[in-house]
């Protein structure tokens, strides 16, 4: 499944709320009008699901994963990322 183009959301300082589902059958990113859902195959151990979600979101935004800073949700499915300059 191809990733949606979220380049229009890639503004420095923008915050993105996402819902991450670890241990999914396949990796996918679904962007609705108000929510972004990320499905990753990585388990939720040692931050692996968070890092996989960061990489997938960065690819959809067209930015480097290092530009996405996790603000909230280290141990939660609901996460908030901020795009650094």
N, CA and C atoms as an extended XYZ file, in Angstrom:
255
Properties=species:S:1:pos:R:3:atomname:S:1:resname:S:1:resid:I:1 pbc="F F F"
N         0.854       -1.179        0.000 N   UNK     1
C         0.000        0.000        0.000 CA  UNK     1
C         0.895        1.237        0.000 C   UNK     1
N         0.706        2.120       -0.973 N   UNK     2
C         1.522        3.342       -1.002 CA  UNK     2
C         1.134        4.301        0.131 C   UNK     2
N         2.113        5.076        0.550 N   UNK     3
C         1.871        6.059        1.610 CA  UNK     3
C         1.175        7.282        1.038 C   UNK     3
N         0.279        7.898        1.807 N   UNK     4
C        -0.317        9.161        1.357 CA  UNK     4
C         0.726       10.269        1.383 C   UNK     4
N         0.561       11.252        0.524 N   UNK     5
C         1.479       12.392        0.483 CA  UNK     5
C         1.034       13.406        1.527 C   UNK     5
N         1.813       13.547        2.571 N   UNK     6
C         1.492       14.492        3.647 CA  UNK     6
C         2.425       15.702        3.633 C   UNK     6
N         3.028       15.977        2.489 N   UNK     7
C         3.982       17.084        2.375 CA  UNK     7
C         3.341       18.424        2.753 C   UNK     7
N         2.037       18.558        2.542 N   UNK     8
C         1.369       19.820        2.884 CA  UNK     8
C         1.351       20.072        4.396 C   UNK     8
N         1.588       19.033        5.205 N   UNK     9
C         1.635       19.187        6.662 CA  UNK     9
C         3.041       19.463        7.184 C   UNK     9
N         4.034       19.383        6.298 N   UNK    10
C         5.440       19.507        6.699 CA  UNK    10
C         5.876       20.960        6.831 C   UNK    10
N         5.327       21.629        7.826 N   UNK    11
C         5.711       23.004        8.139 CA  UNK    11
C         6.526       22.993        9.425 C   UNK    11
N         7.646       23.693        9.471 N   UNK    12
C         8.444       23.730       10.706 CA  UNK    12
C         7.603       24.185       11.897 C   UNK    12
N         7.695       23.447       12.977 N   UNK    13
C         6.936       23.768       14.185 CA  UNK    13
C         5.572       23.116       14.242 C   UNK    13
N         5.142       22.466       13.167 N   UNK    14
C         3.823       21.824       13.138 CA  UNK    14
C         3.811       20.638       14.106 C   UNK    14
N         2.689       20.453       14.795 N   UNK    15
C         2.523       19.283       15.659 CA  UNK    15
C         1.559       18.324       14.989 C   UNK    15
N         1.875       17.050       15.085 N   UNK    16
C         1.075       16.008       14.449 CA  UNK    16
C         0.687       14.967       15.484 C   UNK    16
N        -0.605       14.800       15.704 N   UNK    17
C        -1.103       13.778       16.621 CA  UNK    17
C        -1.360       12.511       15.808 C   UNK    17
N        -0.829       11.404       16.285 N   UNK    18
C        -0.983       10.138       15.577 CA  UNK    18
C        -1.423        9.052       16.553 C   UNK    18
N        -2.024        8.016       16.011 N   UNK    19
C        -2.395        6.822       16.784 CA  UNK    19
C        -1.616        5.667       16.188 C   UNK    19
N        -0.775        5.024       16.990 N   UNK    20
C         0.109        3.956       16.512 CA  UNK    20
C        -0.436        2.597       16.954 C   UNK    20
N        -0.473        1.670       16.014 N   UNK    21
C        -0.856        0.291       16.309 CA  UNK    21
C         0.363       -0.593       16.065 C   UNK    21
N         0.990       -1.100       17.140 N   UNK    22
C         2.152       -1.980       16.968 CA  UNK    22
C         1.716       -3.404       16.636 C   UNK    22
N         2.664       -4.199       16.175 N   UNK    23
C         2.448       -5.605       15.828 CA  UNK    23
C         1.324       -5.780       14.809 C   UNK    23
N         1.213       -4.865       13.885 N   UNK    24
C         0.209       -4.974       12.828 CA  UNK    24
C         0.680       -6.004       11.800 C   UNK    24
N        -0.219       -6.457       10.969 N   UNK    25
C         0.121       -7.428        9.942 CA  UNK    25
C         0.994       -6.848        8.847 C   UNK    25
N         0.880       -5.547        8.639 N   UNK    26
C         1.680       -4.846        7.631 CA  UNK    26
C         1.832       -3.398        8.055 C   UNK    26
N         2.815       -2.718        7.468 N   UNK    27
C         3.004       -1.304        7.788 CA  UNK    27
C         2.135       -0.465        6.869 C   UNK    27
N         1.467        0.517        7.461 N   UNK    28
C         0.588        1.390        6.697 CA  UNK    28
C         0.408        2.695        7.448 C   UNK    28
N         0.051        3.732        6.703 N   UNK    29
C        -0.263        5.034        7.282 CA  UNK    29
C        -1.546        5.502        6.629 C   UNK    29
N        -2.557        5.762        7.440 N   UNK    30
C        -3.844        6.227        6.953 CA  UNK    30
C        -4.102        7.619        7.510 C   UNK    30
N        -4.364        8.551        6.627 N   UNK    31
C        -4.600        9.928        7.048 CA  UNK    31
C        -6.044       10.297        6.773 C   UNK    31
N        -6.798       10.502        7.850 N   UNK    32
C        -8.171       10.964        7.723 CA  UNK    32
C        -8.198       12.477        7.808 C   UNK    32
N        -9.377       13.020        7.936 N   UNK    33
C        -9.486       14.478        8.012 CA  UNK    33
C        -8.930       15.024        9.314 C   UNK    33
N        -9.098       14.278       10.399 N   UNK    34
C        -8.651       14.791       11.695 CA  UNK    34
C        -7.609       13.903       12.356 C   UNK    34
N        -7.398       12.698       11.834 N   UNK    35
C        -6.487       11.781       12.507 CA  UNK    35
C        -5.500       11.147       11.531 C   UNK    35
N        -4.371       10.756       12.068 N   UNK    36
C        -3.377        9.996       11.320 CA  UNK    36
C        -3.185        8.698       12.092 C   UNK    36
N        -3.425        7.571       11.428 N   UNK    37
C        -3.240        6.256       12.043 CA  UNK    37
C        -2.044        5.583       11.387 C   UNK    37
N        -1.142        5.069       12.226 N   UNK    38
C         0.063        4.418       11.735 CA  UNK    38
C         0.073        2.985       12.248 C   UNK    38
N         0.228        2.043       11.328 N   UNK    39
C         0.311        0.623       11.662 CA  UNK    39
C         1.743        0.163       11.395 C   UNK    39
N         2.390       -0.402       12.410 N   UNK    40
C         3.763       -0.879       12.255 CA  UNK    40
C         3.846       -2.339       12.703 C   UNK    40
N         4.776       -3.075       12.109 N   UNK    41
C         4.953       -4.483       12.466 CA  UNK    41
C         5.834       -4.647       13.695 C   UNK    41
N         6.525       -3.608       14.094 N   UNK    42
C         7.443       -3.666       15.244 CA  UNK    42
C         6.659       -3.831       16.553 C   UNK    42
N         7.256       -4.539       17.513 N   UNK    43
C         6.605       -4.670       18.823 CA  UNK    43
C         6.787       -3.398       19.649 C   UNK    43
N         5.929       -3.201       20.648 N   UNK    44
C         6.023       -1.981       21.471 CA  UNK    44
C         7.047       -2.109       22.593 C   UNK    44
N         8.182       -2.694       22.306 N   UNK    45
C         9.217       -2.891       23.318 CA  UNK    45
C        10.445       -2.069       22.976 C   UNK    45
N        11.012       -1.451       23.971 N   UNK    46
C        12.250       -0.658       23.823 CA  UNK    46
C        12.115        0.458       22.795 C   UNK    46
N        10.914        0.973       22.609 N   UNK    47
C        10.705        2.090       21.700 CA  UNK    47
C        10.761        1.733       20.226 C   UNK    47
N        10.755        0.439       19.895 N   UNK    48
C        10.872        0.044       18.489 CA  UNK    48
C         9.650        0.439       17.673 C   UNK    48
N         8.453        0.329       18.234 N   UNK    49
C         7.245        0.726       17.505 CA  UNK    49
C         7.226        2.239       17.287 C   UNK    49
N         7.678        3.003       18.267 N   UNK    50
C         7.730        4.460       18.134 CA  UNK    50
C         8.695        4.862       17.027 C   UNK    50
N         9.861        4.226       16.996 N   UNK    51
C        10.850        4.553       15.968 CA  UNK    51
C        10.359        4.152       14.573 C   UNK    51
N         9.676        3.025       14.476 N   UNK    52
C         9.117        2.610       13.188 CA  UNK    52
C         8.034        3.593       12.734 C   UNK    52
N         7.219        4.061       13.679 N   UNK    53
C         6.179        5.037       13.351 CA  UNK    53
C         6.804        6.362       12.919 C   UNK    53
N         7.870        6.772       13.599 N   UNK    54
C         8.563        8.007       13.239 CA  UNK    54
C         9.097        7.915       11.803 C   UNK    54
N         9.692        6.783       11.463 N   UNK    55
C        10.253        6.596       10.120 CA  UNK    55
C         9.166        6.618        9.052 C   UNK    55
N         8.048        5.961        9.317 N   UNK    56
C         6.947        5.927        8.349 CA  UNK    56
C         6.327        7.316        8.170 C   UNK    56
N         6.125        8.025        9.279 N   UNK    57
C         5.566        9.373        9.208 CA  UNK    57
C         6.510       10.312        8.471 C   UNK    57
N         7.799       10.216        8.738 N   UNK    58
C         8.787       11.064        8.064 CA  UNK    58
C         8.773       10.813        6.562 C   UNK    58
N         8.664        9.535        6.165 N   UNK    59
C         8.617        9.212        4.735 CA  UNK    59
C         7.391        9.825        4.071 C   UNK    59
N         6.237        9.784        4.745 N   UNK    60
C         5.008       10.367        4.191 CA  UNK    60
C         5.098       11.894        4.113 C   UNK    60
N         5.806       12.502        5.062 N   UNK    61
C         5.963       13.960        5.078 CA  UNK    61
C         7.055       14.430        4.116 C   UNK    61
N         7.969       13.521        3.758 N   UNK    62
C         9.083       13.886        2.891 CA  UNK    62
C        10.189       14.605        3.638 C   UNK    62
N        10.393       14.239        4.902 N   UNK    63
C        11.439       14.854        5.731 CA  UNK    63
C        12.287       13.747        6.353 C   UNK    63
N        13.414       14.118        6.930 N   UNK    64
C        14.270       13.162        7.635 CA  UNK    64
C        13.629       12.785        8.971 C   UNK    64
N        13.717       11.530        9.379 N   UNK    65
C        13.144       11.130       10.673 CA  UNK    65
C        13.710       11.908       11.849 C   UNK    65
N        14.937       12.373       11.746 N   UNK    66
C        15.545       13.127       12.845 CA  UNK    66
C        14.865       14.477       13.061 C   UNK    66
N        14.105       14.947       12.083 N   UNK    67
C        13.391       16.222       12.237 CA  UNK    67
C        12.097       16.070       13.027 C   UNK    67
N        11.651       14.837       13.269 N   UNK    68
C        10.429       14.608       14.038 CA  UNK    68
C        10.785       14.357       15.498 C   UNK    68
N        10.331       15.242       16.356 N   UNK    69
C        10.594       15.161       17.790 CA  UNK    69
C         9.338       14.654       18.488 C   UNK    69
N         9.483       13.627       19.320 N   UNK    70
C         8.355       13.090       20.065 CA  UNK    70
C         8.089       13.985       21.276 C   UNK    70
N         6.914       14.598       21.305 N   UNK    71
C         6.555       15.479       22.427 CA  UNK    71
C         5.837       14.722       23.536 C   UNK    71
N         4.895       13.850       23.157 N   UNK    72
C         4.098       13.096       24.131 CA  UNK    72
C         3.842       11.700       23.606 C   UNK    72
N         3.722       10.752       24.540 N   UNK    73
C         3.299        9.417       24.162 CA  UNK    73
C         4.396        8.388       24.052 C   UNK    73
N         5.431        8.496       24.855 N   UNK    74
C         6.533        7.536       24.791 CA  UNK    74
C         6.010        6.109       24.965 C   UNK    74
N         5.137        5.888       25.931 N   UNK    75
C         4.623        4.546       26.217 CA  UNK    75
C         3.137        4.421       25.892 C   UNK    75
N         2.647        5.252       25.010 N   UNK    76
C         1.227        5.265       24.674 CA  UNK    76
C         1.034        5.051       23.182 C   UNK    76
N        -0.139        4.592       22.803 N   UNK    77
C        -0.447        4.479       21.373 CA  UNK    77
C        -0.711        5.848       20.756 C   UNK    77
N        -1.204        6.770       21.559 N   UNK    78
C        -1.449        8.130       21.083 CA  UNK    78
C        -0.180        8.949       21.290 C   UNK    78
N         0.361        9.471       20.199 N   UNK    79
C         1.629       10.199       20.242 CA  UNK    79
C         1.479       11.550       19.566 C   UNK    79
N         2.326       12.488       19.967 N   UNK    80
C         2.368       13.803       19.345 CA  UNK    80
C         3.809       14.068       18.933 C   UNK    80
N         3.988       14.316       17.636 N   UNK    81
C         5.301       14.654       17.086 CA  UNK    81
C         5.313       16.117       16.697 C   UNK    81
N         6.478       16.737       16.800 N   UNK    82
C         6.657       18.122       16.314 CA  UNK    82
C         7.745       18.085       15.245 C   UNK    82
N         7.503       18.837       14.175 N   UNK    83
C         8.480       18.910       13.099 CA  UNK    83
C         9.457       20.032       13.392 C   UNK    83
N        10.723       19.656       13.575 N   UNK    84
C        11.768       20.659       13.835 CA  UNK    84
C        12.124       21.383       12.558 C   UNK    84
N        12.752       22.534       12.724 N   UNK    85
C        13.177       23.330       11.569 CA  UNK    85
C        14.366       22.711       10.884 C   UNK    85
